[in-house]
Structures are given as C-alpha cells and as structure tokens.
Amino acid sequence: MSSIRPPIGSRGLACRAMLAAVVVSSGLPAAAAERHVWFGTGTRGQSKSEGIYVATFDDVSGTLGTPRLAGRAVNPSFLALHPSLPILYAVAEVPDVDGKPGGGVAAFSIDEATGSLQSLGSQSSGGAGPCHVTVDPAGKVVLAANYGGGSAICLRLTADGRLEPVTAGSPGGFVQHAYEREQGPGFNAGRQEKPHAHSINPSSDGRFAIVCDLGLDKVFVHALDTARGTLAPHTAAVLPAGAGPRHFAFHPDGRVGYAVNELDLTVTVLAYDPKAGTLTPLQTVPTLPADVTDRTGFSTAEVVVHPTGRFVYASNRGHDSIAMYAVDAATGRLDLLGVEPIRGKTPRNFALAPGGRFLLAAGQASDTVTVFAIDQATGRLAFTGTSIDVPMPMCIRWRP
C-alpha cells in the first residue's frame, strides 16, 4: 500500500547535512527520537483508505516509517489527541450515529507500543458534516465543528477519556449558528448559502472556544464551561465579506490569533483579550505572492503557528503550497516570506512535529505526506526529499 521515498544522491546528502545543522542550531529542546504519528483520512469515493493510519517519525532525522492501518473508521477526516491519556478522537463524516441524523465523534484507545487503535465508542456530533475536533487543555471535554450543520458541540469526557453525550434535555453543549442579517446568504452565494462552522479551538485557560464560520464571515468566541460541558454564544469578530474563515491558531503568547480564510486566500491577524473573551481584527494578508494572478479553483485550508511564535504557516490548495510568514514580536502582525510547494496535491492539512524542527504536509489528492525541515533562524521550509504514501490523508497528529 505504501512506499518510502528518502533523499537520494547529492541532493539527499545536502538535505541531511542541513537537517543536522537545524538540530544543532535550533536552540529548541532536545528531540525525543522516534514517536508515533497518526493520519486521519477520507474513505469516500475512490479512496483506498480503511480508516486511521500510523507511522513512526524520527524527530532528529525527519524520517518517516512505513504507514499502516491503526484502526478502521469511516471518514475519520480530522483527529485530536488527549493531552495526557493515550486516547485519540476522530470526527466521523457519516449520515447518522446510533439512529441520530448527523455525523459523529469517535474515541479510540492507543496501544502505546504499536500506535494501534481500539474503539471506545462514539457520540453524535449533533449536526451534519463534522470536520474539526479538539480537546481542551485540561482534557475534560471534546469540541467539534459541524460544517454541514453550521453548529458546534461540546462533549464531556469520563476520567478514562470516553465520550459522554450532551446532557439529556439540555442544549447547553450545543450551539447552532444562524444568519443575523436581513439580506440572507453571504457574499459568496455558492459557498456562503448558510452557516458553515469549520473549526473549533479552546483557549489555553479553557474559558472560551474559538469557532470559525465560513458561511457567516465570522470568528465566534463561545463561552466554554469544561466542568459542566457547556457552550454558549459570547462574542464574534466580523471579517471582510467573502473571506470565509476556516481554521484558527493562537500565538503562544495568547494575545493574538490567526484565522486562515478559505475563500479569499488570506490570513487575518486578530488581537485576543483573554479576560473579556473578544477578538479584534488587526491585519489581513494574502497567502500567495502578487505575481500569482490566476487563482482559479484555489482555496486555503490550514494555519499553524511555530512553537517559538516567530513564524506562521498557511496552506494553499490548488497552488499546492505552504505560505511562510515572519511574525512581528511586538504586534503579532505578519510579513509574507514566500511560498514552498508541498511536492504533492491539495494540502488540506499540515502539522509541525513536536519541537518545531519539521513540517509534514498531507497531499489529499496525491495520497502523499511530505517532510520539510524548518530553518529556525528564518522560518523558511526546505524539502527533505522524504515522501510516503498514505491514502487520502486529511489530518496529521502527534501525542502532545
């Protein structure tokens, strides 16, 4: 099913020399050698995927082992790991769960020796098309966003990490987004015909959850109570019409966040007030250089902040590249450094390896995962020459 394509020839030797330099000069904590990395996939259509895959990853060399099936699942497109327990969570883009219409969220226990997964059951996500899942920093709740349903849900966890349903008779763990404007559908009638919640990210203190809604051009801040397992509308930042906010990432300092906008190929920088639970737009920058004029069929997908807080990365589908940004330390504003091709197709997701030395890009349409070294001084990416085959990869995750 899979093959590994490591660096070869003089290019490979140069890449390995550069990787050694990265490790020595990074100033980051010492790497932890081999660890497991999991890949969420799509099982629909012509995909050959059977569920969630796992491989070994070497933090020092940046090499990936041969991936294998970790656990069978239907359309486990996005994954999240519990912060302390060996538990993995996945959305399930399915028509119904236990007779309830809409998608689901599934839990799996992890065999820490092999990375294999064992089902711990699932719960309804409360809406159609769940596309994003996260766990709060304390490991008390799982949060999911329903793209098709335009809603967000909070599910409490048991002490051993199992999912609990939303409390019977209480809507407190569920928030349905709705249009508040008289004109109806958004600026992009084809994609913004209704609310489309596309991601949900807890704040570091667990008091709020940030939800990007592509259909409404809003980034919501919902009040989160992890003890009770509830969500409640709180505030929202309004983005430019037709932006289509998709994913969000906090800066490590907690004062700034970044929303990648799928429809207009931009990233919006937002100031965050953790006490008030408010977001204020500061800047919007493109994800492509100005000389890329034909953008037909292009869209953005993912945004990630480097653990040092000095760099931000965003993915371009269609152009099949990763945008690289330098971060202004005083303001959090971004300066586009350029773009790096992923050597694959359709980077719906990418992720930074723990420690921030490497970036792995998932080529959804090329069935590949490619590896890049990160220059710790400049933030620029360099392809290591390593690429592995994974069927329709849509998410990449490590244990915290």
C-alpha positions as CSV (number, residue, x, y, z in Angstrom):
1,M,0.0,0.0,0.0
2,S,2.8,2.4,0.8
3,S,6.3,3.3,-0.2
4,I,9.0,5.5,1.3
5,R,11.0,7.8,-0.9
6,P,14.0,9.1,1.1
7,P,16.6,11.6,-0.1
8,I,19.0,10.2,-2.7
9,G,22.2,11.4,-4.4
10,S,23.9,14.7,-3.8
11,R,20.6,16.4,-3.1
12,G,19.9,13.9,-0.3
13,L,23.3,14.3,1.2
14,A,22.8,18.1,1.2
15,C,19.4,17.7,2.8
16,R,20.9,15.5,5.6
17,A,23.7,18.0,6.2
18,M,21.1,20.8,6.5
19,L,19.0,18.7,8.9
20,A,22.0,18.2,11.2
21,A,22.6,21.9,11.2
22,V,19.0,22.6,12.0
23,V,19.1,20.3,15.0
24,V,22.3,21.8,16.3
25,S,21.5,25.4,15.8
26,S,17.7,25.4,16.6
27,G,18.0,26.3,20.3
28,L,14.9,24.1,20.8
29,P,14.7,21.4,23.5
30,A,16.3,18.1,22.6
31,A,14.3,15.9,20.3
32,A,12.7,12.7,21.5
33,A,13.9,10.3,18.7
34,E,11.1,8.1,17.4
35,R,7.4,8.7,18.1
36,H,4.1,7.7,16.5
37,V,2.2,10.0,14.2
38,W,-1.4,9.3,13.1
39,F,-3.1,10.2,9.8
40,G,-6.8,10.9,9.5
41,T,-8.1,10.1,6.1
42,G,-11.1,10.2,3.8
43,T,-12.6,6.8,2.9
44,R,-15.2,8.0,0.4
45,G,-15.2,7.8,-3.4
46,Q,-12.1,6.3,-5.0
47,S,-10.1,6.4,-1.8
48,K,-8.3,3.2,-0.8
49,S,-8.3,4.2,2.8
50,E,-9.7,1.9,5.5
51,G,-9.5,4.4,8.4
52,I,-6.8,5.9,10.5
53,Y,-3.1,5.2,9.8
54,V,0.0,5.3,11.9
55,A,3.7,5.6,11.2
56,T,6.9,6.2,13.2
57,F,8.6,9.6,12.9
58,D,12.2,10.4,13.9
59,D,12.4,13.8,15.5
60,V,16.1,14.1,14.7
61,S,16.4,12.9,11.1
62,G,12.9,13.8,10.0
63,T,12.4,10.3,8.5
64,L,9.0,8.5,8.4
65,G,8.4,4.8,8.7
66,T,6.0,2.8,6.5
67,P,2.5,3.7,7.5
68,R,0.0,1.0,8.4
69,L,-3.7,0.8,9.4
70,A,-4.0,1.7,13.0
71,G,-7.8,1.4,13.3
72,R,-10.7,1.0,10.9
73,A,-13.1,4.0,10.7
74,V,-15.4,5.7,8.2
75,N,-14.3,9.1,7.0
76,P,-12.1,10.0,10.1
77,S,-11.1,13.2,8.4
78,F,-9.8,15.1,11.5
79,L,-8.1,13.9,14.6
80,A,-7.3,15.1,18.1
81,L,-5.2,13.6,20.9
82,H,-6.0,13.8,24.6
83,P,-3.4,16.0,26.4
84,S,-2.4,13.3,29.0
85,L,-4.2,10.0,28.3
86,P,-3.5,7.5,25.4
87,I,-6.7,8.4,23.7
88,L,-7.4,9.6,20.1
89,Y,-10.6,11.3,18.9
90,A,-11.8,11.5,15.3
91,V,-14.7,13.0,13.6
92,A,-16.9,10.7,11.6
93,E,-18.5,12.2,8.5
94,V,-21.3,9.7,8.3
95,P,-25.1,10.1,7.7
96,D,-26.1,9.1,11.3
97,V,-24.9,7.8,14.6
98,D,-27.0,5.3,16.6
99,G,-30.0,6.3,14.5
100,K,-29.5,10.0,15.1
101,P,-29.1,12.0,11.9
102,G,-25.8,13.9,11.5
103,G,-22.2,12.9,12.0
104,G,-20.3,11.7,15.0
105,V,-17.2,11.9,17.1
106,A,-15.4,8.6,17.9
107,A,-12.9,7.7,20.6
108,F,-10.1,5.2,20.4
109,S,-7.6,3.9,23.0
110,I,-3.9,3.9,21.8
111,D,-1.6,0.9,22.2
112,E,1.5,3.0,23.2
113,A,3.9,0.3,22.0
114,T,2.5,0.0,18.4
115,G,0.2,3.0,17.9
116,S,-2.7,0.7,17.1
117,L,-6.2,1.9,18.0
118,Q,-9.1,0.2,19.8
119,S,-12.6,1.7,19.5
120,L,-14.1,3.2,22.7
121,G,-17.4,4.1,21.1
122,S,-18.8,7.3,19.6
123,Q,-21.4,10.0,20.1
124,S,-23.4,12.1,17.8
125,S,-21.9,15.5,16.8
126,G,-25.4,17.0,16.7
127,G,-25.1,18.1,13.1
128,A,-24.1,17.2,9.5
129,G,-20.5,17.1,8.3
130,P,-18.3,17.3,11.4
131,C,-15.0,18.5,10.1
132,H,-12.8,19.5,13.1
133,V,-12.2,18.2,16.6
134,T,-10.1,19.4,19.5
135,V,-9.7,18.6,23.2
136,D,-9.4,21.3,25.9
137,P,-6.0,21.7,27.6
138,A,-7.2,20.0,30.8
139,G,-8.7,17.0,29.0
140,K,-12.2,17.5,30.3
141,V,-14.2,18.0,27.0
142,V,-14.0,17.3,23.3
143,L,-15.2,20.1,20.9
144,A,-16.3,19.6,17.4
145,A,-17.5,21.8,14.5
146,N,-20.2,20.7,12.1
147,Y,-19.6,22.2,8.6
148,G,-22.9,21.0,7.1
149,G,-24.9,21.7,10.1
150,G,-23.4,25.1,10.9
151,S,-23.0,24.2,14.6
152,A,-20.6,23.5,17.4
153,I,-20.8,20.9,20.1
154,C,-19.1,20.2,23.4
155,L,-18.9,16.6,24.8
156,R,-17.8,15.9,28.3
157,L,-15.2,13.2,28.9
158,T,-15.1,10.5,31.6
159,A,-12.0,10.1,33.8
160,D,-10.7,7.5,31.4
161,G,-11.3,9.6,28.3
162,R,-14.5,8.2,27.0
163,L,-17.1,10.4,25.4
164,E,-20.3,11.4,27.1
165,P,-23.4,12.5,25.2
166,V,-24.8,16.0,25.6
167,T,-26.8,16.1,28.8
168,A,-30.3,14.8,28.1
169,G,-32.9,17.6,27.8
170,S,-30.2,20.3,27.9
171,P,-29.0,22.2,24.8
172,G,-26.1,23.6,26.8
173,G,-23.4,21.6,25.0
174,F,-24.6,22.6,21.5
175,V,-24.6,26.0,19.7
176,Q,-26.4,26.4,16.3
177,H,-25.1,29.3,14.2
178,A,-27.6,31.4,12.2
179,Y,-27.8,34.4,9.9
180,E,-28.5,37.7,11.7
181,R,-28.5,39.8,8.5
182,E,-31.6,40.5,6.6
183,Q,-30.0,40.0,3.2
184,G,-29.7,36.3,3.8
185,P,-26.8,34.3,2.2
186,G,-23.3,35.7,2.3
187,F,-21.1,37.5,-0.2
188,N,-20.2,34.2,-2.0
189,A,-23.6,32.8,-2.7
190,G,-22.2,29.4,-3.8
191,R,-20.3,28.7,-0.6
192,Q,-22.0,31.0,1.9
193,E,-25.6,30.0,1.5
194,K,-25.9,29.1,5.2
195,P,-23.7,28.9,8.3
196,H,-20.7,26.6,8.0
197,A,-18.8,26.1,11.2
198,H,-15.4,24.9,10.1
199,S,-13.2,24.7,13.2
200,I,-13.3,25.0,17.0
201,N,-10.3,25.7,19.2
202,P,-10.3,26.1,23.0
203,S,-8.4,28.9,24.7
204,S,-5.4,28.0,26.8
205,D,-7.4,28.6,30.0
206,G,-10.4,26.6,28.9
207,R,-12.8,29.5,29.3
208,F,-13.6,30.1,25.6
209,A,-13.8,28.2,22.3
210,I,-13.0,30.0,19.0
211,V,-15.2,28.9,16.1
212,C,-14.5,29.9,12.5
213,D,-17.7,30.1,10.4
214,L,-17.0,30.1,6.7
215,G,-20.6,30.9,5.8
216,L,-21.1,33.9,8.1
217,D,-17.6,35.5,7.7
218,K,-17.3,35.5,11.5
219,V,-14.9,34.1,14.1
220,F,-17.1,33.4,17.1
221,V,-15.9,33.3,20.7
222,H,-18.2,30.9,22.6
223,A,-18.2,30.7,26.4
224,L,-16.9,27.3,27.5
225,D,-17.6,25.6,30.8
226,T,-15.5,22.4,30.9
227,A,-16.8,21.2,34.2
228,R,-20.4,21.3,33.0
229,G,-19.6,20.5,29.4
230,T,-21.5,23.6,28.0
231,L,-21.0,26.1,25.2
232,A,-22.8,29.5,25.0
233,P,-22.6,32.3,22.4
234,H,-20.4,35.1,23.7
235,T,-18.9,37.5,21.1
236,A,-17.9,37.4,17.4
237,A,-15.4,39.2,15.2
238,V,-16.6,40.1,11.7
239,L,-14.2,39.5,8.8
240,P,-14.3,41.0,5.3
241,A,-17.3,39.9,3.2
242,G,-16.4,36.8,1.3
243,A,-13.3,35.9,3.4
244,G,-14.7,32.5,4.5
245,P,-12.8,31.9,7.8
246,R,-11.8,28.3,8.0
247,H,-9.2,27.4,10.7
248,F,-7.7,29.3,13.6
249,A,-4.5,29.2,15.6
250,F,-3.4,31.0,18.8
251,H,0.0,32.6,19.1
252,P,1.9,31.1,22.1
253,D,1.7,34.4,24.0
254,G,-2.1,34.2,23.9
255,R,-2.6,37.8,22.9
256,V,-3.0,37.2,19.1
257,G,-4.7,34.6,16.9
258,Y,-4.7,33.9,13.2
259,A,-7.7,32.9,11.0
260,V,-7.0,31.4,7.6
261,N,-9.7,32.5,5.1
262,E,-10.6,29.8,2.6
263,L,-12.4,31.8,0.0
264,D,-10.3,35.0,-0.5
265,L,-6.9,33.3,0.1
266,T,-5.9,35.4,3.1
267,V,-4.9,35.2,6.8
268,T,-6.4,37.6,9.3
269,V,-4.5,38.6,12.4
270,L,-6.8,39.2,15.5
271,A,-5.9,40.6,18.9
272,Y,-7.3,38.5,21.7
273,D,-8.4,39.7,25.1
274,P,-8.4,36.5,27.3
275,K,-10.3,38.2,30.1
276,A,-13.1,39.7,28.0
277,G,-13.2,36.8,25.5
278,T,-13.0,39.1,22.5
279,L,-11.2,39.1,19.1
280,T,-10.4,42.3,17.2
281,P,-9.1,42.1,13.6
282,L,-5.7,43.9,13.1
283,Q,-4.5,42.9,9.7
284,T,-5.3,40.7,6.7
285,V,-2.5,39.4,4.5
286,P,-2.5,37.3,1.3
287,T,-1.4,33.6,1.3
288,L,0.1,34.0,-2.3
289,P,2.5,36.4,-3.9
290,A,1.0,39.1,-6.0
291,D,2.5,37.6,-9.2
292,V,0.2,34.5,-8.9
293,T,-2.6,36.1,-10.8
294,D,-4.6,33.0,-12.0
295,R,-6.2,31.7,-8.8
296,T,-9.0,29.7,-10.4
297,G,-10.0,26.8,-8.1
298,F,-7.6,27.9,-5.3
299,S,-8.5,27.9,-1.6
300,T,-6.7,27.9,1.7
301,A,-7.0,25.2,4.3
302,E,-4.8,25.2,7.4
303,V,-2.9,27.7,9.6
304,V,-0.2,26.8,12.2
305,V,2.0,28.9,14.5
306,H,5.6,27.8,15.2
307,P,6.1,27.0,18.9
308,T,8.6,29.9,19.2
309,G,5.9,32.3,18.0
310,R,8.3,33.7,15.4
311,F,6.7,32.2,12.3
312,V,3.2,31.3,10.9
313,Y,2.4,28.9,8.1
314,A,-0.8,28.5,5.9
315,S,-1.7,26.1,3.2
316,N,-2.9,26.8,-0.4
317,R,-4.9,24.2,-2.2
318,G,-4.8,24.4,-6.0
319,H,-1.5,26.2,-5.8
320,D,-0.4,23.3,-3.6
321,S,2.0,25.3,-1.4
322,I,2.7,26.4,2.2
323,A,2.8,30.2,2.8
324,M,5.5,31.2,5.2
325,Y,5.3,34.3,7.4
326,A,7.5,36.2,9.8
327,V,5.7,37.4,13.0
328,D,6.3,40.9,14.4
329,A,7.2,40.2,18.0
330,A,5.5,43.4,19.3
331,T,2.2,43.3,17.4
332,G,1.8,39.7,16.0
333,R,1.4,41.1,12.5
334,L,2.6,39.1,9.6
335,D,5.1,39.5,6.7
336,L,4.8,37.1,3.8
337,L,8.2,35.4,3.3
338,G,7.1,33.4,0.2
339,V,5.6,30.0,-0.6
340,E,7.0,26.5,-0.7
341,P,5.5,23.8,-2.9
342,I,4.4,20.7,-1.0
343,R,5.5,18.3,-3.7
344,G,2.0,16.8,-3.6
345,K,-1.6,17.9,-4.3
346,T,-4.2,19.6,-2.1
347,P,-2.7,20.3,1.3
348,R,-5.9,20.2,3.3
349,N,-3.8,19.8,6.4
350,F,-0.2,20.0,7.6
351,A,1.4,19.9,11.0
352,L,4.6,20.8,12.8
353,A,6.4,18.0,14.5
354,P,6.8,18.4,18.3
355,G,9.8,20.8,18.8
356,G,9.1,22.7,15.6
357,R,12.0,21.3,13.6
358,F,9.9,19.7,10.8
359,L,6.7,20.3,8.9
360,L,4.7,17.4,7.4
361,A,2.2,18.2,4.6
362,A,-0.7,16.0,3.7
363,G,-1.4,15.8,0.0
364,Q,-5.1,14.8,0.0
365,A,-5.3,14.4,-3.8
366,S,-1.8,12.9,-4.3
367,D,-2.1,10.3,-1.4
368,T,1.2,11.5,0.0
369,V,2.8,13.0,3.1
370,T,5.9,15.0,2.5
371,V,8.5,16.3,5.0
372,F,10.2,19.7,5.3
373,A,12.9,21.0,7.5
374,I,12.3,24.4,9.2
375,D,15.1,26.9,9.3
376,Q,15.0,28.0,12.9
377,A,16.5,31.4,12.1
378,T,14.4,32.4,9.0
379,G,11.3,30.1,9.3
380,R,11.7,29.0,5.7
381,L,11.0,25.4,4.6
382,A,13.3,23.1,2.8
383,F,12.0,19.8,1.3
384,T,14.0,16.9,2.8
385,G,13.3,14.6,-0.1
386,T,11.2,12.3,2.1
387,S,7.7,11.4,0.9
388,I,5.5,8.5,2.0
389,D,2.2,7.1,0.5
390,V,-0.9,7.5,2.7
391,P,-4.4,7.1,1.1
392,M,-6.2,10.4,1.0
393,P,-4.5,12.0,4.1
394,M,-6.5,14.8,5.6
395,C,-5.0,15.3,9.1
396,I,-1.7,14.7,10.8
397,R,-1.4,14.4,14.6
398,W,1.2,13.5,17.3
399,R,0.7,12.9,21.0
400,P,1.2,16.1,22.9
